[in-house]
Every structure is written in structure tokens, then in C-alpha cells.
């Protein structure tokens, strides 16, 4: 049974790899953005396999799975920053696919841990409302925590910096600036949770959203 799981997992990673390097096939460039969604196939299948007792993946914790996910997302963002943004100077579609992928994964964290029979997925996570987020702050995984914090921060930076460069000196209305700042509140909230869990994370996320709002006011023009 493990061989079947491994073959399926490898197949899912190959599918992701096709979309990751889709530009090499000289087809429609925008299909490469699907990598942000396709990556959820191998990641969540691997997450599921960690809940199967006796599986070779059983000893892998949820944080490791999400660490792999963040590595792949950062690779996608770096790819688009180097090979898409440098050519088109547009980053809107990339941000939309990234946010959509994050939203879908958030939904999966509310579904998958409740559908498997083994409670391992829940034991490796911390419940936030209906969602089971990997517990970054377990004392036994300090090394993973630092790596996860760095990769999460890098992901936010790789998403925000090109967006700021893209809209610099553009004419953008105040409601749009407010909307952009509000949209990034959730990524900021998760980043705050990764670094400073507890009630203070809401304050930190709000502070980062306000700073982003001020920055957008400075670099954009009034419509």
C-alpha cells in the first residue's frame, strides 16, 4: 500500500512541476499561475498520508508538511518575480492566484482533519475557530519553527514588494487602497500568529495593515 501512496504522491508532485515550469513548453503563460492551486494536491495528499498508521509518512508532523508547502509557494513567487514581473511589470494575476490558493488551503484545514479517522492531524495542529492550523510553537520543533517563520515572512514579502512596485505612481482611488490593505489583513494575521501568538497578533496584523495603507497612500496618486 505504501508503494501506491508513494507513486500517487510522486505523480501529484510531477503535475505541480509541470505547472511550475509551464513556460518551458511555450504555451499560454497564465497557465503557470495554476501552480499556486495545483500544489495543494501533493501537499494535502502528503498531509493525509501522515494520518495513516503504519505509513512511512506517519512520523511526519503537520508543520513539516506546511513547511514544504511554503517552500514551494516561495519558489513559485520567486519564479514569477524573476520571469513574469520583469517582463510584464504586472503582478495582479499572481496575487489573485496566490490568495485563492491560500483561501482554498484554509478551507481544507477545516475539512481534512475532521474527515480522517486518526486524530494525529488534530494533535499536530491548533484549532482556530473551525480551522486546524499547524502548531508552530511546539517546544519540540524549535528548528522547524524558525524555518517556518522565515519562509512565511519571505512569502509575504515576495507577494507585497512586486505589488508595491507595480502600483507605484499609479492613480488609485482611496477605496481601492482600503480594500488592498483589508485583503492583506488575513496574511498579516497569520504572520503575526506565526511570530507572536495570542491576542497581540490581532494588534500586530492591524498595525501592519495600517502601515501598508500609509505606504500605498504615499506611493500612489489620487484619481
HELIX and SHEET records of a PDB file:
HELIX    1   1 UNK A    2  UNK A   20  1                                  19    
HELIX    2   2 UNK A   22  UNK A   25  5                                   4    
HELIX    3   3 UNK A   29  UNK A   34  5                                   6    
HELIX    4   4 UNK A   35  UNK A   49  1                                  15    
HELIX    5   5 UNK A   62  UNK A   80  1                                  19    
HELIX    6   6 UNK A   81  UNK A   85  3                                   5    
HELIX    7   7 UNK A   86  UNK A   88  1                                   3    
HELIX    8   8 UNK A   92  UNK A  115  1                                  24    
HELIX    9   9 UNK A  120  UNK A  123  1                                   4    
HELIX   10  10 UNK A  139  UNK A  141  5                                   3    
HELIX   11  11 UNK A  142  UNK A  167  1                                  26    
HELIX   12  12 UNK A  174  UNK A  195  1                                  22    
HELIX   13  13 UNK A  200  UNK A  219  1                                  20    
SHEET    1   A 2 UNK A 125  UNK A 128  0                                        
SHEET    2   A 2 UNK A 131  UNK A 134 -1                                        
END                                                                             
